[in-house]
Amino acid sequence: MTDPTGESKERNREIAANESARQTTSSVRVSVWAIGAAVIIGLAAFGWVALHNQ
């Protein structure tokens, strides 16, 4: 069944835009966690070296 008004295509575009925004938000969240974990690991390594170099 075809949609002569094009409402279906517009709805699909809106769904795609929403999904894209959701994926972007998820990617940013994962990146923030990864950066935080890297900073904590880096600080722990720096502290370990600082304590064992005296």
PDB file of N, H, CA, C and O in Angstrom:
ATOM      1  N   MET A   1       0.846  -1.180   0.000  1.00  0.00           N
ATOM      2  CA  MET A   1       0.000   0.000   0.000  1.00  0.00           C
ATOM      3  C   MET A   1       0.891   1.243   0.000  1.00  0.00           C
ATOM      4  O   MET A   1       1.789   1.357   0.835  1.00  0.00           O
ATOM      5  N   THR A   2       0.661   2.147  -0.898  1.00  0.00           N
ATOM      6  H   THR A   2      -0.068   2.055  -1.576  1.00  0.00           H
ATOM      7  CA  THR A   2       1.508   3.338  -0.997  1.00  0.00           C
ATOM      8  C   THR A   2       0.841   4.503  -0.280  1.00  0.00           C
ATOM      9  O   THR A   2      -0.376   4.534  -0.096  1.00  0.00           O
ATOM     10  N   ASP A   3       1.663   5.446   0.115  1.00  0.00           N
ATOM     11  H   ASP A   3       2.652   5.420  -0.034  1.00  0.00           H
ATOM     12  CA  ASP A   3       1.183   6.633   0.817  1.00  0.00           C
ATOM     13  C   ASP A   3       1.353   7.833  -0.108  1.00  0.00           C
ATOM     14  O   ASP A   3       2.460   8.354  -0.236  1.00  0.00           O
ATOM     15  N   PRO A   4       0.298   8.274  -0.744  1.00  0.00           N
ATOM     16  CA  PRO A   4       0.427   9.364  -1.715  1.00  0.00           C
ATOM     17  C   PRO A   4       0.791  10.710  -1.092  1.00  0.00           C
ATOM     18  O   PRO A   4       1.266  11.602  -1.795  1.00  0.00           O
ATOM     19  N   THR A   5       0.576  10.871   0.212  1.00  0.00           N
ATOM     20  H   THR A   5       0.190  10.146   0.783  1.00  0.00           H
ATOM     21  CA  THR A   5       0.841  12.173   0.832  1.00  0.00           C
ATOM     22  C   THR A   5       2.282  12.331   1.285  1.00  0.00           C
ATOM     23  O   THR A   5       2.719  13.452   1.541  1.00  0.00           O
ATOM     24  N   GLY A   6       3.016  11.264   1.389  1.00  0.00           N
ATOM     25  H   GLY A   6       2.661  10.353   1.181  1.00  0.00           H
ATOM     26  CA  GLY A   6       4.406  11.353   1.813  1.00  0.00           C
ATOM     27  C   GLY A   6       4.572  11.417   3.319  1.00  0.00           C
ATOM     28  O   GLY A   6       5.679  11.646   3.808  1.00  0.00           O
ATOM     29  N   GLU A   7       3.485  11.217   4.068  1.00  0.00           N
ATOM     30  H   GLU A   7       2.586  11.031   3.671  1.00  0.00           H
ATOM     31  CA  GLU A   7       3.582  11.271   5.526  1.00  0.00           C
ATOM     32  C   GLU A   7       4.472  10.155   6.060  1.00  0.00           C
ATOM     33  O   GLU A   7       5.181  10.343   7.048  1.00  0.00           O
ATOM     34  N   SER A   8       4.436   9.022   5.426  1.00  0.00           N
ATOM     35  H   SER A   8       3.860   8.870   4.623  1.00  0.00           H
ATOM     36  CA  SER A   8       5.250   7.893   5.860  1.00  0.00           C
ATOM     37  C   SER A   8       6.737   8.210   5.731  1.00  0.00           C
ATOM     38  O   SER A   8       7.525   7.890   6.622  1.00  0.00           O
ATOM     39  N   LYS A   9       7.114   8.837   4.628  1.00  0.00           N
ATOM     40  H   LYS A   9       6.474   9.097   3.905  1.00  0.00           H
ATOM     41  CA  LYS A   9       8.523   9.193   4.436  1.00  0.00           C
ATOM     42  C   LYS A   9       8.966  10.221   5.472  1.00  0.00           C
ATOM     43  O   LYS A   9      10.069  10.131   6.010  1.00  0.00           O
ATOM     44  N   GLU A  10       8.117  11.180   5.744  1.00  0.00           N
ATOM     45  H   GLU A  10       7.221  11.252   5.307  1.00  0.00           H
ATOM     46  CA  GLU A  10       8.441  12.207   6.731  1.00  0.00           C
ATOM     47  C   GLU A  10       8.581  11.577   8.119  1.00  0.00           C
ATOM     48  O   GLU A  10       9.482  11.934   8.878  1.00  0.00           O
ATOM     49  N   ARG A  11       7.700  10.653   8.442  1.00  0.00           N
ATOM     50  H   ARG A  11       6.968  10.363   7.825  1.00  0.00           H
ATOM     51  CA  ARG A  11       7.761   9.964   9.732  1.00  0.00           C
ATOM     52  C   ARG A  11       9.054   9.154   9.828  1.00  0.00           C
ATOM     53  O   ARG A  11       9.696   9.140  10.878  1.00  0.00           O
ATOM     54  N   ASN A  12       9.439   8.482   8.745  1.00  0.00           N
ATOM     55  H   ASN A  12       8.918   8.493   7.892  1.00  0.00           H
ATOM     56  CA  ASN A  12      10.682   7.719   8.745  1.00  0.00           C
ATOM     57  C   ASN A  12      11.899   8.622   8.927  1.00  0.00           C
ATOM     58  O   ASN A  12      12.851   8.255   9.615  1.00  0.00           O
ATOM     59  N   ARG A  13      11.867   9.787   8.317  1.00  0.00           N
ATOM     60  H   ARG A  13      11.093  10.085   7.758  1.00  0.00           H
ATOM     61  CA  ARG A  13      12.969  10.740   8.489  1.00  0.00           C
ATOM     62  C   ARG A  13      13.058  11.194   9.943  1.00  0.00           C
ATOM     63  O   ARG A  13      14.154  11.308  10.492  1.00  0.00           O
ATOM     64  N   GLU A  14      11.931  11.449  10.557  1.00  0.00           N
ATOM     65  H   GLU A  14      11.041  11.357  10.111  1.00  0.00           H
ATOM     66  CA  GLU A  14      11.895  11.886  11.951  1.00  0.00           C
ATOM     67  C   GLU A  14      12.419  10.781  12.873  1.00  0.00           C
ATOM     68  O   GLU A  14      13.164  11.058  13.813  1.00  0.00           O
ATOM     69  N   ILE A  15      12.036   9.553  12.609  1.00  0.00           N
ATOM     70  H   ILE A  15      11.430   9.328  11.845  1.00  0.00           H
ATOM     71  CA  ILE A  15      12.523   8.419  13.397  1.00  0.00           C
ATOM     72  C   ILE A  15      14.028   8.286  13.242  1.00  0.00           C
ATOM     73  O   ILE A  15      14.734   8.057  14.224  1.00  0.00           O
ATOM     74  N   ALA A  16      14.523   8.427  12.033  1.00  0.00           N
ATOM     75  H   ALA A  16      13.950   8.613  11.235  1.00  0.00           H
ATOM     76  CA  ALA A  16      15.970   8.328  11.784  1.00  0.00           C
ATOM     77  C   ALA A  16      16.724   9.441  12.515  1.00  0.00           C
ATOM     78  O   ALA A  16      17.793   9.200  13.075  1.00  0.00           O
ATOM     79  N   ALA A  17      16.178  10.644  12.511  1.00  0.00           N
ATOM     80  H   ALA A  17      15.309  10.840  12.056  1.00  0.00           H
ATOM     81  CA  ALA A  17      16.831  11.758  13.202  1.00  0.00           C
ATOM     82  C   ALA A  17      16.867  11.502  14.702  1.00  0.00           C
ATOM     83  O   ALA A  17      17.878  11.768  15.352  1.00  0.00           O
ATOM     84  N   ASN A  18      15.780  10.990  15.253  1.00  0.00           N
ATOM     85  H   ASN A  18      14.959  10.773  14.725  1.00  0.00           H
ATOM     86  CA  ASN A  18      15.736  10.688  16.680  1.00  0.00           C
ATOM     87  C   ASN A  18      16.745   9.597  17.038  1.00  0.00           C
ATOM     88  O   ASN A  18      17.426   9.695  18.059  1.00  0.00           O
ATOM     89  N   GLU A  19      16.844   8.576  16.216  1.00  0.00           N
ATOM     90  H   GLU A  19      16.291   8.497  15.386  1.00  0.00           H
ATOM     91  CA  GLU A  19      17.783   7.492  16.457  1.00  0.00           C
ATOM     92  C   GLU A  19      19.224   8.003  16.377  1.00  0.00           C
ATOM     93  O   GLU A  19      20.074   7.588  17.164  1.00  0.00           O
ATOM     94  N   SER A  20      19.494   8.889  15.444  1.00  0.00           N
ATOM     95  H   SER A  20      18.803   9.227  14.805  1.00  0.00           H
ATOM     96  CA  SER A  20      20.823   9.470  15.320  1.00  0.00           C
ATOM     97  C   SER A  20      21.189  10.261  16.576  1.00  0.00           C
ATOM     98  O   SER A  20      22.308  10.153  17.078  1.00  0.00           O
ATOM     99  N   ALA A  21      20.252  11.047  17.077  1.00  0.00           N
ATOM    100  H   ALA A  21      19.343  11.135  16.669  1.00  0.00           H
ATOM    101  CA  ALA A  21      20.503  11.826  18.300  1.00  0.00           C
ATOM    102  C   ALA A  21      20.748  10.895  19.476  1.00  0.00           C
ATOM    103  O   ALA A  21      21.613  11.167  20.308  1.00  0.00           O
ATOM    104  N   ARG A  22      20.005   9.810  19.556  1.00  0.00           N
ATOM    105  H   ARG A  22      19.302   9.589  18.880  1.00  0.00           H
ATOM    106  CA  ARG A  22      20.160   8.849  20.646  1.00  0.00           C
ATOM    107  C   ARG A  22      21.541   8.189  20.582  1.00  0.00           C
ATOM    108  O   ARG A  22      22.189   8.004  21.612  1.00  0.00           O
ATOM    109  N   GLN A  23      21.983   7.838  19.388  1.00  0.00           N
ATOM    110  H   GLN A  23      21.456   7.988  18.552  1.00  0.00           H
ATOM    111  CA  GLN A  23      23.299   7.212  19.237  1.00  0.00           C
ATOM    112  C   GLN A  23      24.421   8.191  19.581  1.00  0.00           C
ATOM    113  O   GLN A  23      25.426   7.805  20.178  1.00  0.00           O
ATOM    114  N   THR A  24      24.248   9.448  19.206  1.00  0.00           N
ATOM    115  H   THR A  24      23.431   9.762  18.722  1.00  0.00           H
ATOM    116  CA  THR A  24      25.250  10.464  19.520  1.00  0.00           C
ATOM    117  C   THR A  24      25.372  10.627  21.031  1.00  0.00           C
ATOM    118  O   THR A  24      26.480  10.690  21.565  1.00  0.00           O
ATOM    119  N   THR A  25      24.241  10.696  21.715  1.00  0.00           N
ATOM    120  H   THR A  25      23.341  10.645  21.281  1.00  0.00           H
ATOM    121  CA  THR A  25      24.245  10.834  23.170  1.00  0.00           C
ATOM    122  C   THR A  25      24.936   9.638  23.819  1.00  0.00           C
ATOM    123  O   THR A  25      25.724   9.798  24.751  1.00  0.00           O
ATOM    124  N   SER A  26      24.641   8.458  23.328  1.00  0.00           N
ATOM    125  H   SER A  26      24.000   8.328  22.571  1.00  0.00           H
ATOM    126  CA  SER A  26      25.260   7.248  23.864  1.00  0.00           C
ATOM    127  C   SER A  26      26.770   7.256  23.629  1.00  0.00           C
ATOM    128  O   SER A  26      27.534   6.876  24.516  1.00  0.00           O
ATOM    129  N   SER A  27      27.197   7.681  22.462  1.00  0.00           N
ATOM    130  H   SER A  27      26.576   7.990  21.742  1.00  0.00           H
ATOM    131  CA  SER A  27      28.628   7.728  22.144  1.00  0.00           C
ATOM    132  C   SER A  27      29.361   8.720  23.043  1.00  0.00           C
ATOM    133  O   SER A  27      30.469   8.446  23.504  1.00  0.00           O
ATOM    134  N   VAL A  28      28.749   9.856  23.286  1.00  0.00           N
ATOM    135  H   VAL A  28      27.849  10.078  22.912  1.00  0.00           H
ATOM    136  CA  VAL A  28      29.356  10.868  24.160  1.00  0.00           C
ATOM    137  C   VAL A  28      29.487  10.308  25.572  1.00  0.00           C
ATOM    138  O   VAL A  28      30.521  10.475  26.217  1.00  0.00           O
ATOM    139  N   ARG A  29      28.444   9.646  26.046  1.00  0.00           N
ATOM    140  H   ARG A  29      27.603   9.510  25.521  1.00  0.00           H
ATOM    141  CA  ARG A  29      28.465   9.078  27.391  1.00  0.00           C
ATOM    142  C   ARG A  29      29.584   8.045  27.530  1.00  0.00           C
ATOM    143  O   ARG A  29      30.302   8.042  28.529  1.00  0.00           O
ATOM    144  N   VAL A  30      29.734   7.179  26.545  1.00  0.00           N
ATOM    145  H   VAL A  30      29.150   7.181  25.733  1.00  0.00           H
ATOM    146  CA  VAL A  30      30.792   6.160  26.575  1.00  0.00           C
ATOM    147  C   VAL A  30      32.158   6.828  26.532  1.00  0.00           C
ATOM    148  O   VAL A  30      33.073   6.401  27.237  1.00  0.00           O
ATOM    149  N   SER A  31      32.312   7.860  25.725  1.00  0.00           N
ATOM    150  H   SER A  31      31.569   8.207  25.153  1.00  0.00           H
ATOM    151  CA  SER A  31      33.591   8.566  25.629  1.00  0.00           C
ATOM    152  C   SER A  31      33.964   9.216  26.957  1.00  0.00           C
ATOM    153  O   SER A  31      35.125   9.172  27.364  1.00  0.00           O
ATOM    154  N   VAL A  32      33.002   9.811  27.625  1.00  0.00           N
ATOM    155  H   VAL A  32      32.059   9.847  27.294  1.00  0.00           H
ATOM    156  CA  VAL A  32      33.269  10.455  28.915  1.00  0.00           C
ATOM    157  C   VAL A  32      33.743   9.412  29.926  1.00  0.00           C
ATOM    158  O   VAL A  32      34.699   9.648  30.664  1.00  0.00           O
ATOM    159  N   TRP A  33      33.080   8.270  29.957  1.00  0.00           N
ATOM    160  H   TRP A  33      32.304   8.078  29.357  1.00  0.00           H
ATOM    161  CA  TRP A  33      33.494   7.196  30.877  1.00  0.00           C
ATOM    162  C   TRP A  33      34.894   6.708  30.533  1.00  0.00           C
ATOM    163  O   TRP A  33      35.699   6.472  31.434  1.00  0.00           O
ATOM    164  N   ALA A  34      35.199   6.552  29.258  1.00  0.00           N
ATOM    165  H   ALA A  34      34.545   6.743  28.526  1.00  0.00           H
ATOM    166  CA  ALA A  34      36.523   6.069  28.845  1.00  0.00           C
ATOM    167  C   ALA A  34      37.610   7.070  29.236  1.00  0.00           C
ATOM    168  O   ALA A  34      38.672   6.670  29.714  1.00  0.00           O
ATOM    169  N   ILE A  35      37.363   8.340  29.044  1.00  0.00           N
ATOM    170  H   ILE A  35      36.501   8.665  28.656  1.00  0.00           H
ATOM    171  CA  ILE A  35      38.335   9.368  29.414  1.00  0.00           C
ATOM    172  C   ILE A  35      38.528   9.378  30.928  1.00  0.00           C
ATOM    173  O   ILE A  35      39.656   9.473  31.413  1.00  0.00           O
ATOM    174  N   GLY A  36      37.436   9.281  31.666  1.00  0.00           N
ATOM    175  H   GLY A  36      36.520   9.203  31.271  1.00  0.00           H
ATOM    176  CA  GLY A  36      37.530   9.242  33.129  1.00  0.00           C
ATOM    177  C   GLY A  36      38.329   8.053  33.615  1.00  0.00           C
ATOM    178  O   GLY A  36      39.164   8.191  34.509  1.00  0.00           O
ATOM    179  N   ALA A  37      38.088   6.892  33.042  1.00  0.00           N
ATOM    180  H   ALA A  37      37.410   6.780  32.316  1.00  0.00           H
ATOM    181  CA  ALA A  37      38.826   5.689  33.433  1.00  0.00           C
ATOM    182  C   ALA A  37      40.312   5.854  33.105  1.00  0.00           C
ATOM    183  O   ALA A  37      41.164   5.468  33.905  1.00  0.00           O
ATOM    184  N   ALA A  38      40.627   6.417  31.948  1.00  0.00           N
ATOM    185  H   ALA A  38      39.935   6.730  31.299  1.00  0.00           H
ATOM    186  CA  ALA A  38      42.027   6.621  31.561  1.00  0.00           C
ATOM    187  C   ALA A  38      42.728   7.588  32.512  1.00  0.00           C
ATOM    188  O   ALA A  38      43.888   7.376  32.865  1.00  0.00           O
ATOM    189  N   VAL A  39      42.044   8.629  32.923  1.00  0.00           N
ATOM    190  H   VAL A  39      41.102   8.801  32.637  1.00  0.00           H
ATOM    191  CA  VAL A  39      42.629   9.598  33.862  1.00  0.00           C
ATOM    192  C   VAL A  39      42.906   8.932  35.206  1.00  0.00           C
ATOM    193  O   VAL A  39      43.974   9.126  35.787  1.00  0.00           O
ATOM    194  N   ILE A  40      41.957   8.153  35.700  1.00  0.00           N
ATOM    195  H   ILE A  40      41.089   7.995  35.228  1.00  0.00           H
ATOM    196  CA  ILE A  40      42.143   7.479  36.980  1.00  0.00           C
ATOM    197  C   ILE A  40      43.303   6.486  36.912  1.00  0.00           C
ATOM    198  O   ILE A  40      44.126   6.432  37.825  1.00  0.00           O
ATOM    199  N   ILE A  41      43.370   5.713  35.852  1.00  0.00           N
ATOM    200  H   ILE A  41      42.701   5.757  35.110  1.00  0.00           H
ATOM    201  CA  ILE A  41      44.477   4.760  35.687  1.00  0.00           C
ATOM    202  C   ILE A  41      45.809   5.507  35.591  1.00  0.00           C
ATOM    203  O   ILE A  41      46.804   5.088  36.182  1.00  0.00           O
ATOM    204  N   GLY A  42      45.823   6.612  34.846  1.00  0.00           N
ATOM    205  H   GLY A  42      45.015   6.952  34.366  1.00  0.00           H
ATOM    206  CA  GLY A  42      47.042   7.410  34.720  1.00  0.00           C
ATOM    207  C   GLY A  42      47.493   7.985  36.051  1.00  0.00           C
ATOM    208  O   GLY A  42      48.684   7.971  36.362  1.00  0.00           O
ATOM    209  N   LEU A  43      46.547   8.492  36.844  1.00  0.00           N
ATOM    210  H   LEU A  43      45.580   8.503  36.591  1.00  0.00           H
ATOM    211  CA  LEU A  43      46.903   9.030  38.155  1.00  0.00           C
ATOM    212  C   LEU A  43      47.411   7.935  39.086  1.00  0.00           C
ATOM    213  O   LEU A  43      48.353   8.153  39.847  1.00  0.00           O
ATOM    214  N   ALA A  44      46.792   6.762  39.026  1.00  0.00           N
ATOM    215  H   ALA A  44      46.027   6.585  38.407  1.00  0.00           H
ATOM    216  CA  ALA A  44      47.246   5.641  39.858  1.00  0.00           C
ATOM    217  C   ALA A  44      48.658   5.236  39.462  1.00  0.00           C
ATOM    218  O   ALA A  44      49.488   4.991  40.338  1.00  0.00           O
ATOM    219  N   ALA A  45      48.953   5.157  38.180  1.00  0.00           N
ATOM    220  H   ALA A  45      48.279   5.355  37.468  1.00  0.00           H
ATOM    221  CA  ALA A  45      50.293   4.793  37.716  1.00  0.00           C
ATOM    222  C   ALA A  45      51.303   5.859  38.127  1.00  0.00           C
ATOM    223  O   ALA A  45      52.401   5.533  38.580  1.00  0.00           O
ATOM    224  N   PHE A  46      50.944   7.109  37.975  1.00  0.00           N
ATOM    225  H   PHE A  46      50.053   7.374  37.607  1.00  0.00           H
ATOM    226  CA  PHE A  46      51.840   8.201  38.376  1.00  0.00           C
ATOM    227  C   PHE A  46      52.122   8.140  39.871  1.00  0.00           C
ATOM    228  O   PHE A  46      53.266   8.307  40.295  1.00  0.00           O
ATOM    229  N   GLY A  47      51.089   7.903  40.669  1.00  0.00           N
ATOM    230  H   GLY A  47      50.160   7.767  40.324  1.00  0.00           H
ATOM    231  CA  GLY A  47      51.261   7.790  42.118  1.00  0.00           C
ATOM    232  C   GLY A  47      52.145   6.621  42.486  1.00  0.00           C
ATOM    233  O   GLY A  47      52.989   6.738  43.374  1.00  0.00           O
ATOM    234  N   TRP A  48      51.966   5.502  41.822  1.00  0.00           N
ATOM    235  H   TRP A  48      51.280   5.407  41.101  1.00  0.00           H
ATOM    236  CA  TRP A  48      52.781   4.315  42.105  1.00  0.00           C
ATOM    237  C   TRP A  48      54.244   4.591  41.788  1.00  0.00           C
ATOM    238  O   TRP A  48      55.126   4.233  42.569  1.00  0.00           O
ATOM    239  N   VAL A  49      54.509   5.220  40.652  1.00  0.00           N
ATOM    240  H   VAL A  49      53.793   5.510  40.017  1.00  0.00           H
ATOM    241  CA  VAL A  49      55.882   5.551  40.280  1.00  0.00           C
ATOM    242  C   VAL A  49      56.481   6.545  41.252  1.00  0.00           C
ATOM    243  O   VAL A  49      57.639   6.412  41.648  1.00  0.00           O
ATOM    244  N   ALA A  50      55.697   7.545  41.640  1.00  0.00           N
ATOM    245  H   ALA A  50      54.756   7.653  41.319  1.00  0.00           H
ATOM    246  CA  ALA A  50      56.185   8.567  42.562  1.00  0.00           C
ATOM    247  C   ALA A  50      56.536   7.940  43.920  1.00  0.00           C
ATOM    248  O   ALA A  50      57.530   8.322  44.538  1.00  0.00           O
ATOM    249  N   LEU A  51      55.742   7.002  44.374  1.00  0.00           N
ATOM    250  H   LEU A  51      54.935   6.692  43.872  1.00  0.00           H
ATOM    251  CA  LEU A  51      56.010   6.372  45.673  1.00  0.00           C
ATOM    252  C   LEU A  51      57.203   5.431  45.625  1.00  0.00           C
ATOM    253  O   LEU A  51      57.899   5.280  46.628  1.00  0.00           O
ATOM    254  N   HIS A  52      57.452   4.809  44.514  1.00  0.00           N
ATOM    255  H   HIS A  52      56.886   4.932  43.699  1.00  0.00           H
ATOM    256  CA  HIS A  52      58.508   3.810  44.420  1.00  0.00           C
ATOM    257  C   HIS A  52      59.828   4.370  43.873  1.00  0.00           C
ATOM    258  O   HIS A  52      60.786   3.616  43.706  1.00  0.00           O
ATOM    259  N   ASN A  53      59.891   5.637  43.601  1.00  0.00           N
ATOM    260  H   ASN A  53      59.112   6.250  43.737  1.00  0.00           H
ATOM    261  CA  ASN A  53      61.117   6.253  43.074  1.00  0.00           C
ATOM    262  C   ASN A  53      61.899   7.004  44.155  1.00  0.00           C
ATOM    263  O   ASN A  53      62.862   7.702  43.836  1.00  0.00           O
ATOM    264  N   GLN A  54      61.518   6.879  45.382  1.00  0.00           N
ATOM    265  H   GLN A  54      60.736   6.312  45.641  1.00  0.00           H
ATOM    266  CA  GLN A  54      62.200   7.634  46.436  1.00  0.00           C
ATOM    267  C   GLN A  54      63.323   6.867  47.040  1.00  0.00           C
ATOM    268  O   GLN A  54      63.997   7.365  47.942  1.00  0.00           O
TER     269      GLN A  54
END
